[in-house]
């Protein structure tokens, strides 16, 4: 497993674990970041990531992206 921030643009990865407080995990789940979901890194701008989750594109800052562990 690795943090989502290590994925490169174009990579499709599967979420394996989400760390952090309950509020953080709940917020990410509401955005579609749940264990087992496959997401694609669209681009990286200044450490922030733009991600394709299902049919939506979502931007995450580096702090939140570090909490998502992928394989």
trRosetta pair geometry for C-beta under 8 A, 3 or more apart (Angstrom, degrees):
i j d omega theta_ij theta_ji phi_ij phi_ji
1 16 5.2 -117 -111 67 118 148
1 17 6.6 13 -151 22 156 112
1 69 4.5 28 172 170 123 114
1 70 6.8 145 -153 68 76 24
1 71 5.5 -59 -98 -71 64 88
2 6 4.6 -71 154 55 126 141
2 7 7.5 144 97 -50 117 74
2 69 6.9 154 74 -153 20 73
2 70 6.4 -37 66 63 72 74
2 71 7.6 122 19 -94 76 45
3 6 5.5 104 68 -6 74 98
3 65 6.9 89 164 134 99 76
3 66 4.9 -12 -157 -141 140 54
3 67 7.9 54 -138 2 101 15
3 68 7.0 94 -159 72 64 57
3 69 6.2 -52 -94 -100 45 61
3 70 7.6 47 170 18 15 85
4 7 5.7 -38 -168 9 53 116
4 13 7.1 177 -121 80 77 148
4 39 7.9 -2 -133 78 124 134
4 41 7.8 161 -180 -80 89 111
4 49 6.8 -101 136 11 110 170
4 51 7.9 -20 179 -86 134 139
4 60 7.7 19 104 82 144 146
4 65 4.5 -115 82 -174 114 85
4 66 7.3 -124 43 -77 84 20
4 68 4.2 19 -24 83 128 107
4 69 7.4 -118 -34 -88 75 16
4 70 5.3 84 -88 -10 71 122
5 47 7.4 -1 -144 -163 117 75
5 49 7.1 -139 -106 -41 59 128
5 62 5.8 54 -106 -148 131 82
5 65 4.8 110 -63 118 84 117
5 66 5.6 -6 -14 -80 128 68
7 11 4.3 -140 -171 76 100 143
7 13 5.3 -99 -100 -23 143 143
7 41 4.7 172 120 -35 115 143
7 49 7.9 58 69 -126 103 143
7 70 6.4 -4 -51 68 127 147
8 11 5.2 102 57 -23 64 118
8 41 6.5 161 102 83 23 147
8 44 7.6 -77 -144 -11 46 132
9 41 5.3 -121 -108 119 37 102
9 42 6.6 -14 -141 134 91 22
9 43 5.1 19 -109 -106 126 44
9 44 6.0 -125 -52 -2 96 88
10 40 7.5 -30 -161 -172 20 99
10 41 6.7 -27 26 75 29 89
11 40 7.0 173 91 -148 42 60
11 41 5.0 25 52 26 86 115
12 38 5.8 20 174 177 100 108
12 39 7.3 -180 -151 92 60 30
12 40 4.7 -27 -98 -95 75 85
13 38 7.1 172 90 -150 28 66
13 39 6.2 -21 64 63 77 77
13 40 7.8 143 17 -97 65 35
13 41 7.3 36 6 -24 109 98
13 70 3.9 45 152 167 130 139
13 71 6.8 152 -165 66 92 30
14 36 6.8 -20 -174 -154 105 26
14 37 7.1 165 -149 85 65 32
14 38 5.0 -37 -93 -94 75 72
14 39 7.9 140 -103 16 27 68
14 70 6.2 144 71 -157 38 85
14 71 5.7 -28 64 60 92 82
15 18 6.8 5 -178 -52 121 94
15 33 6.2 142 -91 -170 158 75
15 34 6.7 144 78 94 147 27
15 35 5.4 -125 113 -116 102 37
15 36 6.6 -34 69 22 88 25
15 37 5.1 18 21 54 119 80
15 38 7.9 -147 1 -81 75 25
15 39 6.7 52 -40 1 98 111
15 68 6.0 -63 -125 -168 103 102
15 69 7.5 94 -159 74 63 50
15 70 5.7 -53 -99 -99 41 81
16 35 6.7 25 -173 -141 16 90
16 69 5.2 -65 66 108 97 92
16 70 6.0 142 4 -127 91 24
16 71 4.9 68 -45 -13 132 105
17 35 6.6 25 -89 -105 33 111
17 68 8.0 160 87 -158 50 41
17 69 4.3 1 59 53 91 120
18 24 8.0 -162 158 118 106 93
18 25 5.1 128 116 -123 120 91
18 28 5.8 -169 -155 87 147 149
18 29 7.8 -171 59 -57 167 83
18 33 6.5 114 -92 133 138 107
18 34 7.9 -69 -16 -127 138 31
18 35 6.7 -123 -5 -59 96 85
18 67 6.0 41 -165 140 71 92
18 68 5.6 -14 -108 -106 81 65
18 69 7.2 -156 -76 20 33 78
19 25 7.9 -119 128 -76 9 105
19 67 4.9 -133 64 -156 77 77
19 69 6.9 63 -16 -19 102 108
20 24 3.6 -63 133 81 135 143
20 25 5.8 169 75 -46 95 80
20 67 4.5 0 -33 -143 123 137
21 24 4.9 97 57 6 75 102
21 25 7.2 -147 95 -2 39 88
22 25 5.8 -59 -147 41 32 109
22 26 6.0 33 156 -22 68 108
23 26 5.7 -54 -145 37 29 112
23 27 6.3 32 154 -22 64 106
24 27 5.8 -54 -149 34 29 112
24 28 6.5 25 155 -14 64 107
24 64 7.4 -165 -162 -123 106 85
24 67 6.3 -87 149 -176 133 170
25 28 5.9 -56 -148 40 31 109
25 29 6.2 35 152 -23 65 107
26 29 5.6 -54 -147 35 31 114
26 30 6.5 34 153 -22 64 103
27 30 5.8 -54 -153 32 30 112
27 31 6.8 24 150 -13 62 106
28 31 5.6 -59 -154 39 36 110
28 33 4.0 -58 169 67 96 123
28 34 8.0 157 123 -65 88 50
28 64 6.9 168 -84 -172 110 111
28 67 7.3 -143 -53 98 153 123
28 68 7.0 -179 -158 -75 149 108
29 32 7.8 99 -176 -35 31 7
29 33 6.5 -91 -80 70 33 66
29 34 5.4 63 -129 -82 80 90
31 53 6.9 72 142 69 83 165
31 58 5.6 102 -180 -140 118 161
32 37 6.6 161 158 -162 78 165
32 53 4.1 131 102 147 134 133
32 54 5.8 -113 -157 5 146 114
32 56 6.6 151 0 50 157 125
32 58 7.2 175 44 -19 115 149
33 37 6.6 -146 -141 60 34 141
33 39 7.2 -8 -110 -53 80 146
33 53 6.6 -75 -67 -117 67 147
33 68 6.0 -78 -173 -105 134 133
34 37 5.0 92 60 -20 71 121
37 53 6.9 27 154 -149 135 94
37 54 7.8 -57 -158 -45 119 86
39 51 5.1 6 172 -179 123 118
39 52 6.4 161 -166 76 68 57
39 53 5.1 -19 -115 -92 105 75
39 70 7.7 -96 48 -108 103 138
40 51 6.8 148 75 -162 46 66
40 52 4.2 -5 57 50 100 112
41 44 6.9 0 178 -50 119 92
41 49 6.1 -69 -136 -159 94 116
41 50 7.7 98 -168 74 57 55
41 51 6.1 -40 -106 -105 47 75
41 52 8.0 -103 -32 16 7 82
42 49 7.9 122 44 175 74 74
42 50 4.4 -61 66 105 113 98
42 51 6.3 -172 3 -100 92 17
42 52 5.5 107 -54 -33 105 91
42 57 6.2 4 -17 -136 158 113
43 49 7.5 168 89 -152 44 52
43 50 4.8 16 51 42 82 114
44 47 7.1 13 -179 -103 98 10
44 48 7.2 156 -158 77 58 40
44 49 5.5 -24 -104 -101 74 69
44 50 7.7 -148 -73 18 31 74
45 48 5.4 -27 71 64 78 93
45 50 7.1 41 3 -19 107 104
47 61 7.6 27 114 -169 94 65
47 62 4.2 -26 154 -61 106 132
48 59 6.1 23 161 -176 116 100
48 60 6.8 -178 -162 89 76 42
48 61 5.2 -43 -111 -116 97 49
48 62 6.2 -91 -80 -38 50 75
48 65 7.8 160 -142 -16 43 136
49 59 7.0 165 88 -151 46 55
49 60 5.2 -8 61 57 95 90
49 62 7.6 111 -12 -87 89 55
49 65 5.2 102 14 -94 129 148
50 57 5.9 11 178 180 97 106
50 58 7.4 167 -154 84 54 32
50 59 5.1 -27 -99 -95 71 76
51 57 6.9 160 80 -154 39 58
51 58 5.3 -25 63 64 92 82
51 59 7.6 155 15 -94 76 25
51 60 6.4 11 1 3 122 110
52 56 7.5 158 -154 85 51 40
52 57 5.7 -30 -95 -97 62 73
53 56 5.4 -21 68 69 83 91
53 57 7.8 141 21 -106 72 22
53 58 5.5 -6 14 11 120 120
60 64 4.7 -115 -170 85 105 118
60 65 4.7 129 114 -61 123 91
60 68 7.9 10 151 3 169 135
61 64 5.5 88 58 16 73 98
61 65 6.9 -143 98 -6 34 96
62 65 5.5 -60 -142 42 32 113
62 66 6.3 41 158 -31 67 101
63 66 6.1 -52 -157 23 26 112
63 67 7.5 25 147 -19 57 103
64 67 5.8 -56 -164 26 41 114
64 68 7.4 31 147 -16 68 103
65 68 5.9 -59 -158 32 42 108
